[in-house]
Amino acid sequence: MRRIAIALITALALSLALTTPASAGGLDDVFAKLLVKQVKGPNAKKHLNALQAIATANGGTRAAGTPGYDASRDYVAGKLRKAGYKVTLQPINFVESWTENSPPTLNLTAPGSKTYVPNEDFFSFQPSPAGDVTAQVQAVDLTLPPTPTPTSTSGCEESDFAGFVAGRIALIQRGTCAFALKIRNAGRAGASGIIVFNEGQPGRTDAFPLDIGEWRAGVPMVFADFAVGNELAATAGATVRLKVDSTLVLGTNDNVIAESRFGDPRNVVMAGAHLDSVPAGPGINDNGSGSASILEVAEQMAHFPVKNKVRFAFWAGEEIGLLGSDQYVASLSEAQRDRIRVYLNFDMVASPNYAYKLYDGDNSDNEGSPAGPPGSAEIEKQLEAFYGSRHLPTVGTDFDGRSDYDPFIDVGIPAGGIFTGAEGIKTAEEAAMFGGTAGVAYDACYHQACDTTANINNTALDVDLDAIADSVARFAFNLRSIPPRTAAAAAPLAAKTAA
């Protein structure tokens, strides 16, 4: 049956190719048009109804670590297997609980001695693993004295740790990128402990308790005030004792990864959406809408004889720190990362007061984070072309680090995708472009119990589903616009969140 389906699709595509004007494009154009015709909004709605039923049967949620997430995983994996994909469940970890058993310790032991005051001069980073280490401190790309406004990039790039001596305690300054990124980079560099200190501008001097959701450095870590960090940085050969007494319990969930049977494995096109909700609600727009859309696209293109390998990802733990996508990317070798030519992200594509927002791959909006890695601009242009073909406007949205494109961008993989808005407020200009109500959130039920099937805009779902199908199909057959991965292209881009 599968061979018959493939033969029929191929014959139809070739027939269309012969009757399509040469100016219209090649097989990528033919298959994109075919897939757009095949995907249906009502099919995506059936998946949304199924996710809603799962949440209803499991306490109103599909959050990581709950039976609702497990049932969502099984539903998606079952549909993908039935469609003929090679499906992998990738276990990922998340923090199930963290308890601090006693106050942390941070003492200067050489040269001289000094005891810093726990929960005043410094705090344990929740969820720091337990550990007790005495070692020399090594500063990491500090900006001292601090600039008038936050500019420190300390620890934001792996290259900041060039020359770092494994086994030392990393001294890192707050600023610019996520705390979690600094922590991960320090762990990869072999730090035996981590001290992050506040940056030093007015309002950014004191220490305070922080939950960064990041534990994978596997070493004790604390957040100190600026005075502590500045003093340690100025003390030649400073050696400290750093101790955190905590109990960290990890839980496990699974990413669902589905790969096409056809296509060149050296050139992988990825499309991803997070499958988990927040604990407060069923998460039907956030992000059942993205998950249902890429599931419908996957089912309809399962038998396409694609040129490039296509990989669909349904991420676990996005709502608690992009854990699924982050741990997936971290598990890949450099060669495996280089094979991923594009990553397309679809997070909230049916917001009730929607705007068609495309990730700003070329930074033409000149807001927030810089442009994505080489190839990101081309992804944005391809999506713009689809909406333009339907005479629909689009606006840019920043790579602000809030969704699963972030770990891919961090390692230089070009990314793009669609977003219809969350808790942000729709502007009068956007209301004129897209309809809806100005001065009101794009999704008034964002992260709430009312994010149900009643919270879906069917027009946005239908249009964005077609746009997803168009982009995935075109890249599945044609990657000529995407530059090859090089060392320069793979330079990491720091996410500007939680800084």
N, C-alpha and C positions, 0 to 999 in steps of 0.2 A: 504493500500500500504506500509506503514511504517513497519507494522508487517511482511509483506512478505519479505521486504528487509532485515530486521533483521534476520529472519529465514534463508534466503539464505546465508547471510554472516556467520552466526554462523555455519550452516551446512558445508559450504566450509572450514571454519577455523578448525572445528573438523576433517574433512576429511584430511586436510593438516597435522594436528597434528598427526593423526594416521599413516601417510606415511612419516613423518619427523623423521630422526634418533634421538634417545634420546639425543645424545650429542649436538644436534643443539639448544636445549633449549625448553621452554614451550610455552604457548599461547602468551606470549609477543613476542617471536621470530616469531611465525606464523603470528600474526596480523601485526607485523612490516613489514614483507616481503609482505604481502597482500597490506598494505597501500602504500608502496613504488611502487608497481606495478600500483596502482590506480591513484596516483597523476601524473599530466602531465604538463610539461613546457608550452605547448601551452595554457593550461587553465589559468595558472598564467599570461601569456602574455595578454590574453583577459582582465584580471583585470587591468593590467598595461595600456592597451589601453583605458580602461574606465576612469581610473584616469587621463590619459593625456587629454582625451576629456573634462573632468570636468575642469581641469586647463585652457585649451584653451578657454573654454566658460566663464571663470571667471577671466580674466585679467592675465592669465599665472601663477597663483599661487593657492595653496591649504593651505595657511598659517592659523594659528590660528586666529580666529576673522574675517575671510573672508567667503563670500558665497561659495568659492571653498572648504573650509574645511567642511562646512555644507553639501554640495552635496556629498563629499567623505564619510562622516559619514552615510548619508542616503543610499548610494550605498552599503556600507559594511553591515550595519544593515539589509537591505532588503535581501541580499544574505543569511545572516546567519539565518534570520527568515524563509526564504523559505526552508532552509536545515533542519529545525526542532529544532534549538537551542532556549533556553530561553535567550532573548536578553535584556540587560539593558543599557539605556543611562544614564551615571553618569555625572551630571554637575560638571565642574571644573571652577575655576576662573583664570583669567589672568589680567595683568595690561593693561588696554586700554589706559590710559594716566596718567601722573603725572606731577604736576606743583608745584614748590616751590614759595610760595607767598611772603615770606620775609625771611631774613637770620635767621638761627637757633640760639638758645641761649644755652650756657653751662656756668653756673656760680657756683663757690664754695660758699655755703652759711654758712657752719659751718664745722669745727671751723675756724673762720676768714672768709674772703671773697676774691674772686678773679674772674675776668671776663676773660674768654678765647675768643680769636678773631675768629669770624665765618669766614669760607672760607679761613682760614689760619691755625689756630690751630686745627680746626675740620671742618667737612663737614656733611651735612645731607646725610644719606644713601638713595639713590634713590632705591626703591620707599617707603620711610618711611611714614607711616600714620601720620596725624597731632596729636599732643598731647602736653600737658604742665604738667609736673610732678616735684615735689620737694620731694626727698627721699634720704635715706642713700645709699651710694654705697657699693656693696659687690663684692670683687674680686673673680674670678672664675679660680682656678687652674693655676695661673700665673707662668711663668718662669722668675724670676728676681734675679739677672741681667740676661739678655738674653745670650744664648749660642752663640759661634762664628758663627754657621750656624743655619738656621731655624729649630727648634725642638718643639716649643710650641704646645701643644695639648689642650690649653685652650678652653673649651666649646665644644669640639668635641664629647663628650659622655654625655649622660644624667646623668651618675654617677658623672660627674664633678660638678653637681648642688646639690649633696647630702648635706643637711644642708642649702641650700639657703633659705632665708626668703622671702616668697612671698610679693610683694609690694616694694621691694628694686630695685635699678637700678643695673643691671648686668654690671660689668667691666670685659671685655674679651680681651685677647691678640690675635693678628693675628698669624697665623701659622698652618701648616700641613693640615688642612681640609678646606672645603668650608666655606666662610662667611655665606652662607645661612644655613648651618647645625648648626653653632654656634647660629645664630639668632633663628632658630626653637627651639633648645634645651632651650634657655633662655626663650622663650615664654611659652613653656610647664612648665617651673619651676615657672612661675608666676611673672616674672620680669615686673616692671611697666615702665621701660625704659632700653635702651641698649646702652652702650658705648663700641665699639671695638677700640682698639688702635694698632698702628703699632708695630711690634715685637721688633725692636731695633737694628738689625744688620746694618752695612753700606748698604745704599740703601733701607733700610726698617725702616726709622725713621719718615718721613714726612707724613702728612695727604694729601689726595687728593680726588676728587669726584669719587664716585663709583656707578654703577648701578648693584645691585645684583639680581634684579628681585624678591625679597622676601619681603613680607609685612605681612605674616600671624601671626607674633608675635602680631600684632595689637597695638603696642606701639611705641612711638617715638624712633628713633635710629640714632646714629651718628658714624662717623669714625674719630678718633682723632690721633694726632701724638704721638710718643713714649713718649715725655716729659710730655704731659698731663696725659697719662695713668700711667706713673711711679710716677708722683706727687700724683695723687689721690690714688694709691695703698699704698703709704708711709704715707698718712695722716689718722691717726686713727679716725674712726667715720665720715669720710668725707660725707657731705651731699651736694647735688648739685641740681640746677634747670636745667632741660633739656626740651627744647621746640623745636618742629618742626612745622612750619606753612606751610602746603601743602594741595593740593587737589588731592586726589587719586580716580580714576575712574576705576572700575573693569568691565571686560567683562566676558562672559560665553561661554564655549564650552562644548562638551560632549565626554567623553570616551565611546567607544563601548565595552561592556563586554558580551561575549556569553558563556553559560555554557551548557555542555552536559546533556541530559536527564537522562543518566545512570551514574553509578559510585558512590562510597562511598564518601559522602560529608565531611567526616573526613580526607580524603586524597585527596588533590587537586593538580593537575598538571597544571601549568600555562604556556602558551606560549604567548609572547607579541611582538608587533612591533608598532612603532609610525606612526600615520596616517598623521600628518601634514607635510607640506613642509616649507621651508623658504619663505619669501615674494618675493625673487628675482626669483624664478623659480617653476616649477611644481613638483619637488621632486620625480622623477620616480625611480631613484636608491635609493635616500635618502628621504623617505624610502618607496616608493611604492613597491620596491622589497621585503622588509620584510613583508609588509602588504599583498601583493598579494600572497605571498608564504603561510603564515599561513591561509589566507582565503581559498586557494585551499586545504590545508590539512584539515581544518575544514569541508569543504563541503564533501570531500571524506570519512571522518571518522564519519560523523554525525550519522550513524546507527550502529556503532560498539558497541557491548555490553561491554563497558569498565569496568574494575574493579574499577578504581579510577576516581573520578570526573575530567573532563578536562575543563579548563576555558581559552578561548582565549580573549586577550585584545588588542584593537586598541587604542593607547594612543593619546590624544590631548596635544598640547602645549609642546612637547619635545624640539622643537627648541628654545623655550624661557625659558628654565630652568627645563626640566623634570617635568613640572607642572602636567601633567595628571597622570603619575605613582606615583609621590610623594604624590599628594593629595589622590589618591586611597589608598596607603599604610597607610597614616595618618588616613584615615577614618575607618580602621579596628581595632577591638578590639584585645587584645593579643591572645584570643582564636581563632579568625578568622585567625590571622597571623600564628598561630601554625598549622592550617590545611593545609596551603600551603606548600607542601613538597618540590617542586622544582619550580623555575622560569627560563624559557628559553627565551632568548632575541635574536631577529633577526633584526638587523639594518644594512642595506646596504649589501645585499648578492649577488649582481650581478655587482660589480664594473668592468668597462671595462678593467682595467689593474690589475686584481684581484690576491689576494693570499687567500688561505683557512686559515683563522685565527680563532682559538678557544680561548675563554676566559680562562685565566690561573688560573684555580680553585685551583691548589695546589701550586702556586707560584714557579714552577720548573724553570721558566725563571729568577727568583730572580731579577725582575725589578719593580720599581714603587711601587704600592700598595701591601700589603700583600695578602696571600691566601684568597679566599672567605670563607664564613661560612662552617662548616662541611657539606659534601655532594656535594660541588662545584667541588672537585677533581673527584668525581665519575661521575658527569655530563660530565666533560671534557674527561674522559676516555671512556665513552660510545660513544661520538661523534668521538673520535679518532679511535675507533674500526670500526665505519662505513666507514670512509675514508680509513682506512687500508684494509678493505675487498675489496675495489676497487683499491688498490695499489696506492692510492693518498696521497701525503705528506700533512702535516699541520704544522703550526707554532703557537706559543702562542701569545696572545695579552693581554695587562694588563687591569685589572679592574681600569681604570683611571677616572671613574665617569662621562663619557661623554654620557652615554646612560641609558636606563630605567631600567637596572638591579640595578642601584645604590640605589634607595630607599629600594629595597628588601634586598640587602646586609646590609644596615644600620641597619635593624632590625633582622639580623641573618638568613634570608631565603637563602638557597643555590641557586646559580645561575650559569648559563653558557650560551653558545650560539655561534653564528657564526657571523663573520665580515669579509668583503673582502677588506676593506681599504677605506680611505677617501682622505684627502689632503696630507697624508704622502707620502714619496718617496720610490718606490720599490727598494730594494737592488739587487745587482748582484747575491747574493746567492738565493734570492727569484725568480729572473728571471730564474735561472737555474732549480729551483724546479717546478715552475708553468707556465713557458713561459711568454710572455709579454715583456715589455721594462723596463730595469733597468734605474734608474736615472730620472724616470718620475712618477708623482703622480698616485696612484691607481685609482683615479677618478679625472681627470682634470676638470670636470664640477661640482665638489662638491660645493653646495650652489650657483649655478649659473643658469641662464636662459637656458643653454644648457643641463641641467639634464632632458632630455626628453626620450622617448622610444628608441631613437637612442643611448642612453648612457648605454644600458644594454648589458652585456655579456651573451649570451644565454647558453654557456657551464656552467658558474658559476651558473646561475639561475637553470638549470636542476639538477646539482649535489647537490647544497645546498637545493633545494626543497626536493629531496630524503632524504638528511640527516635530515632535519627537520621532515619529515614524520616518519623516523625511530626512532628518539629520542622521539617524542611525543607518538608514539604508544607503545614503550617499557615501558616508564614510566606510561602510562595509564593502563598497566597491571601488572607492577612489580616495586615496590619501595623498594625491599629488600636491595639494595645497599645504600640507603639513610638513614642515622642515624635519629632516632626520634628527634623531636625538644625538647631541654631542655633549661634551663636557661643559661647554658654555651654556647650552640649552638647559642642562640639568642643574644649574646653580639654584640653590634653594631660595624661596621667597618667604620671608617671615610673615606669619599671620598677625594682624594687628588687633588682637583681642586679649582681654584680661591683663593688659599691661598697666 
